[in-house]
């Protein structure tokens, strides 16, 4: 992977990263917002140390470990990626409560339009902020958006030390099984 200078990363601030989406996906994964490495590369979950791609494979969603640059292959598995907030930042704590709420509103519109079976938000804090659900926990939610069910997954950031790759993969696998059955 390309190493970026601090100046190159800073230049990526506020960039938008295109979604990887299609109508009728099995699962639409939703990150919090793009980090600067993601914005600099144009590939979701691109920061070294982010465990999204390894966990996706360990959980059985993909037959092999994909690189962020191979993100379009997700569509062939009925999977996609979007974000709660489109704007790239160095850290999620740079986002305002208003950005989360507006992001949740726009995400609900997108999910209604695309109609995935499941929306999987990676990060319970982001889900709570976007949808005003302060009691949400990791796992399936009562909320549905149109015909799409909602599942909250642990944040795969390397900063989330509460979850190991193995325990994250177990939770992702629970969703995979539910998506195949439903």
Secondary structure as UniProt FT lines:
FT   HELIX           6..11
FT   TURN            12..14
FT   TURN            23..24
FT   STRAND          27..33
FT   HELIX           36..41
FT   TURN            44..45
FT   TURN            48..49
FT   HELIX           52..58
FT   TURN            59..60
FT   HELIX           68..77
FT   STRAND          79..85
FT   HELIX           92..94
FT   HELIX           97..114
FT   STRAND          118..122
FT   HELIX           124..131
FT   TURN            134..135
FT   STRAND          139..145
FT   TURN            146..147
FT   STRAND          148..153
FT   TURN            158..159
FT   TURN            161..162
FT   HELIX           165..181
//
